[in-house]
Amino acid sequence: MLPDEVYKRRPNHNNTPESITLIIANFIVFAVATQLFVSATKIHTFFWVIVGALAVYNFFNIRKYREDYNKAQVIAYVLSLIIMVIFFFVMRGRS
């Protein structure tokens, strides 16, 4: 049996930084939107609506938790955006 402290250590994932949560949410939303609304010949208009909504969500989330973003987390966030752009072109080329 595990001690009770193991279950009390991370209630509601309070130890996960907001920047990591934002990066994970970005990848999930972007991957689903790319799969549903992007083909090799056409990018559906709703894809751009989703990307715009994601950008607004990122803006307000970063603004709300600005004090939590140190240099390493900003670098990780920028790298995740670059990876998403590469992911977009890879997925568009495969369809």
N, C-alpha and C positions, 0 to 999 in steps of 0.2 A: 504494500500500500504506500501511496505517496503522502507526504505530510501535507497538512492543510495550508501551509505557507505557499506551496506551489500554485494553488488555485487562487490565492489572494494577491499574488504578485502583480498580475497584469489585468486588472478588471477593465473591460471595455477598451483594451489596447491603449491605455493612457501613455505608455512609454514609446509609442510609435510617433516619430516626428511628423509634423504636418506636411513638410516638404516631401517625404516619402509617400504619404497618403495621396498627395496631389499628383505625384509622378505616376503612381499606380493607376489612379483614376483617369489620368490623361491617356495612358496606354490602352486601357480597356475601352474607353469611349472611342478613341481614334481607330483602334483595330476593328471594332464592330462597325463603325461608320464606313471605313474603307472597304470592308467585305461586302456591305450591303449596297453602297451607293457609287462605287467606282468600278469601271470596267476598262478594258484596254483602249476602247475607242471613245468613251464618253464618261464625263464626271457629272453626276446628277446634281442639280441645284441644291437639294436638301443636304448634301454632304457639306457644302459651304456654310449652310445655316448651322449645322452641328459644329463645325470648326469655329465659327464665330461665337457661338454660345460657349464653347469650351474656352476660348480666349477671354471672354468676359468673366467666366467662372475663375480662371487662373488669375486675372487681374485683381478681383475682389478677395480671393483667398490669400494671395501674396500680400496684399495691402493689410488684411486683417492680422496676419501672423508675421509681419515684417521683422519683429524682434527675434523670431526663431530662425531666420535665415542668416547663417554665417557664410563665410567664403566657400567652404567645401560644399554646402548645400546648394548654393547658387550655381557652382560649377556643375554639380550633378543635374540640376534642373535644366541648364543650357544644353548639356550633353544629351539629356533625354529628348529635348526638342529636336536636336540634330538627328538622333536615331529615329525619331518618328518621321522626319522628312525622308530619310533613306528608306525606311519601312514602306512609306507611301509609294515611292518609285518602284521598289521591288514587288510589292503586291499588285501594282498597276501593270507591270510588265508580265506578270505571271497569268493574269486573267485573259 
